[in-house]
Amino acid sequence: MEVAFYAGSFDPFTNGHLHVVQKSAKVFDKVIVGIGDNPDKKRRFDKELMKTVIEEILRNNNISNVEVVCYNKMTVDAAKDNNTTFLVRGVRNGMDYEYEENMAAVNEEVAGIDTIYIRAGKLGSISSSMVMELYENGKDVSKYLPKEVMDIVK
């Protein structure tokens, strides 16, 4: 059984993230969405709240082979704890790829876990931070966020 770990802060979870989850769920027997902390950013939304919202999104989209967990350690350690065989990373552009490829090399060396990249899709040009900046400046972000996330952003 092939199990993948898709990690991120998901602060908030965007339609780009959902796209990666949907694609991953078709490739792997099971996908674990791991909500971690980015030490370089202050969280906007509580991890447990985002976990609940992502679980609702999964139900509403009939995605049954995805589980959501929160963690407070290195991603590779959380992936190992969940018996995963691959890390999944969404890639928006060449800059993402360069960053992710460096991380993948280290993760493979220290934990023996390989990384699979999935394009973030047509909304891949937008990040959670950018969505929130647009929102905080009065712009409509409804096309970037699942309805369930829009409900908690408002």
C-alpha positions as CSV (number, residue, x, y, z in Angstrom):
1,M,0.0,0.0,0.0
2,E,1.5,3.3,-1.1
3,V,0.9,6.1,1.4
4,A,1.8,9.7,0.8
5,F,2.3,12.6,3.2
6,Y,1.3,16.1,1.9
7,A,2.6,18.6,4.4
8,G,2.0,22.3,4.7
9,S,0.9,25.1,7.0
10,F,-2.4,25.3,5.0
11,D,-3.0,28.8,6.5
12,P,-5.4,28.9,4.9
13,F,-6.1,25.8,2.7
14,T,-6.5,27.0,-0.9
15,N,-8.0,25.6,-4.1
16,G,-4.4,25.0,-5.2
17,H,-3.9,22.8,-2.2
18,L,-7.2,21.0,-2.9
19,H,-6.0,20.4,-6.5
20,V,-2.8,18.7,-5.2
21,V,-4.9,16.6,-2.7
22,Q,-7.3,15.5,-5.5
23,K,-4.4,14.5,-7.8
24,S,-2.6,12.7,-5.0
25,A,-5.7,10.8,-3.9
26,K,-5.8,9.4,-7.5
27,V,-2.2,8.3,-7.4
28,F,-1.8,6.9,-3.9
29,D,-3.8,4.3,-1.9
30,K,-3.9,6.8,1.0
31,V,-2.8,10.4,1.4
32,I,-2.2,12.1,4.8
33,V,-2.5,15.8,4.8
34,G,-0.2,17.0,7.6
35,I,-0.7,20.5,9.0
36,G,2.5,21.7,10.5
37,D,3.9,25.0,11.5
38,N,6.2,27.3,9.5
39,P,8.6,28.9,12.0
40,D,8.9,31.9,9.6
41,K,5.2,32.7,9.7
42,K,2.7,33.6,12.4
43,R,-0.5,31.4,12.0
44,R,-3.7,33.1,11.1
45,F,-5.9,30.1,11.7
46,D,-5.7,27.5,14.5
47,K,-4.4,24.2,13.1
48,E,-7.3,22.2,14.7
49,L,-9.8,24.5,13.1
50,M,-8.1,24.1,9.7
51,K,-8.0,20.3,10.2
52,T,-11.8,20.3,10.7
53,V,-12.4,22.5,7.7
54,I,-10.2,20.4,5.4
55,E,-12.0,17.2,6.6
56,E,-15.3,18.9,5.7
57,I,-13.9,19.8,2.2
58,L,-12.8,16.2,1.7
59,R,-16.3,14.9,2.6
60,N,-18.0,17.4,0.4
61,N,-15.7,16.4,-2.5
62,N,-16.1,12.6,-1.9
63,I,-12.4,12.1,-1.2
64,S,-12.4,9.1,1.1
65,N,-8.7,8.0,1.0
66,V,-7.3,11.2,2.6
67,E,-6.7,11.7,6.3
68,V,-5.8,15.0,8.0
69,V,-3.3,15.2,11.0
70,C,-1.6,18.0,12.8
71,Y,2.0,17.8,13.8
72,N,4.7,19.7,15.7
73,K,8.0,18.2,14.5
74,M,10.1,17.8,11.3
75,T,7.9,16.8,8.4
76,V,10.0,13.7,7.6
77,D,9.6,12.6,11.2
78,A,5.8,13.1,11.0
79,A,5.8,11.2,7.7
80,K,7.7,8.3,9.2
81,D,5.4,8.3,12.2
82,N,2.5,7.9,9.8
83,N,4.2,5.0,7.8
84,T,4.3,7.0,4.6
85,T,6.4,6.0,1.6
86,F,6.4,9.3,-0.2
87,L,6.2,13.0,0.4
88,V,4.0,15.0,-1.9
89,R,4.8,18.6,-2.7
90,G,2.8,21.0,-4.8
91,V,4.9,23.0,-7.2
92,R,3.7,26.4,-8.5
93,N,6.8,27.5,-10.5
94,G,10.5,27.1,-11.1
95,M,11.4,28.9,-7.9
96,D,9.2,26.4,-5.9
97,Y,10.9,23.5,-7.8
98,E,14.4,24.7,-6.9
99,Y,13.5,25.1,-3.2
100,E,11.6,21.8,-3.1
101,E,14.3,19.8,-4.9
102,N,16.9,20.9,-2.2
103,M,14.5,19.9,0.5
104,A,13.8,16.6,-1.2
105,A,17.4,15.7,-1.4
106,V,17.9,16.3,2.3
107,N,14.7,14.4,3.2
108,E,15.8,11.4,1.1
109,E,19.2,11.4,2.7
110,V,18.1,11.8,6.4
111,A,14.9,9.7,6.2
112,G,14.9,7.7,3.1
113,I,11.6,9.1,1.9
114,D,11.3,10.1,-1.7
115,T,9.3,13.2,-2.9
116,I,6.7,13.4,-5.7
117,Y,5.9,16.7,-7.2
118,I,2.4,17.7,-8.4
119,R,1.7,20.8,-10.3
120,A,-0.5,23.1,-8.3
121,G,-2.9,23.6,-11.2
122,K,-4.4,26.7,-12.9
123,L,-4.5,28.6,-9.6
124,G,-0.9,27.6,-8.7
125,S,0.3,31.2,-9.1
126,I,-1.3,32.1,-5.8
127,S,-0.1,31.3,-2.3
128,S,-2.0,31.3,1.0
129,S,-0.1,34.4,2.1
130,M,-1.0,36.2,-1.2
131,V,-4.7,35.2,-0.8
132,M,-4.8,36.6,2.7
133,E,-3.0,39.8,1.6
134,L,-5.6,40.3,-1.1
135,Y,-8.4,39.6,1.4
136,E,-7.1,42.0,4.0
137,N,-7.0,44.7,1.2
138,G,-10.7,44.2,0.4
139,K,-10.3,42.0,-2.7
140,D,-12.6,39.1,-3.6
141,V,-10.7,35.8,-3.0
142,S,-13.6,33.4,-3.4
143,K,-12.1,31.8,-6.5
144,Y,-8.9,31.0,-4.6
145,L,-10.5,29.3,-1.5
146,P,-12.9,26.4,-1.1
147,K,-16.3,27.6,0.2
148,E,-15.7,26.0,3.6
149,V,-12.5,28.0,4.0
150,M,-14.3,31.2,2.9
151,D,-16.8,30.7,5.7
152,I,-14.1,30.9,8.3
153,V,-12.1,33.7,6.6
154,K,-15.0,36.0,6.7
